[in-house]
Amino acid sequence: MRRRDCLDVRSRREARPASCDGTYDEQVLGFTRLGEDVTLTEARTRSHAACARGGAAA
């Protein structure tokens, strides 16, 4: 996965690459490193918060 890749979200645990030319559910804006103890639910919350702050990092 790279920045600006587009994704179709199949479920809370699965997303697949999608063409950015058509419709898609989400787009990769950056990456955030999280600890091993972070749950999937926490990861989604934290990643959205990092994007909102502009803090997503490579």
HELIX and SHEET records of a PDB file:
HELIX    1   1 LEU A   40  ARG A   53  1                                  14    
SHEET    1   A 3 GLU A  14  ALA A  18  0                                        
SHEET    2   A 3 CYS A   6  SER A  11 -1                                        
SHEET    3   A 3 GLU A  26  GLN A  27 -1                                        
END                                                                             
